[in-house]
Amino acid sequence: MTTGSYLEIDGRPALRFVREYPDTVERLWDAVSDPTELVAWFPARVSFPDAGSPTPGAPVTYTFAEDGDGGTGTVPACDPPSRLVLTWGGDELHLDITPLKAGSRLTFTALLGDRDTAARTAAGWEVCLEALDDALAGRTTPRPGGPTPAWRRYYDDHVAAGVPAGAPVPEA
């Protein structure tokens, strides 16, 4: 079952995922902004070369364990502990945290550079956000990467739901 939804924002293809956690806003902020915690769930290693942590306008470097270069991006917006925006390739990742009576909510929105990558990207973020869920719950899981059986199920579910597809799908 998928948890993300496809939408368009200002004519741009986008994916949105909403998760609620028993954790405080500050704890969730650390999980989504601290490079030492991002390794538990983000698909690439993230570093902020200038300051070590995200600051508006800062560069971002993404690195994959398998082949190194994951590209670069920037931090268009950063308002701790509630909002972080990162660019990565042609995508823009918005991580918005809001307090709840008991815990916090993460609204993760990925504005996509290409419409036909939506189903593929949605499947990847589903797997990554499951790893975030596990990390926040204190469970250790393998770092997300590659098209796993879970990724394939999510991909098929998103395609069946009408999420745009067509971009090449990685081999297992």
Sequence and secondary structure as in RCSB ss.txt:
>XXXX:A:sequence
MTTGSYLEIDGRPALRFVREYPDTVERLWDAVSDPTELVAWFPARVSFPDAGSPTPGAPVTYTFAEDGDGGTGTV
PACDPPSRLVLTWGGDELHLDITPLKAGSRLTFTALLGDRDTAARTAAGWEVCLEALDDALAGRTTPRPGGPTPA
WRRYYDDHVAAGVPAGAPVPEA
>XXXX:A:secstr
   EEEEEETTEEEEEEEEEESS HHHHHHHHH HHHHTTTSSSEEE TTTSS  TT EEEEEETTTEEEEEEE 
SEEETTTEEEEEETTEEEEEEEEEETTEEEEEEEEE S GGGHHHHHHHHHHHHHHHHHHHTT       S  HH
HHHHHHHHHHTT    S     
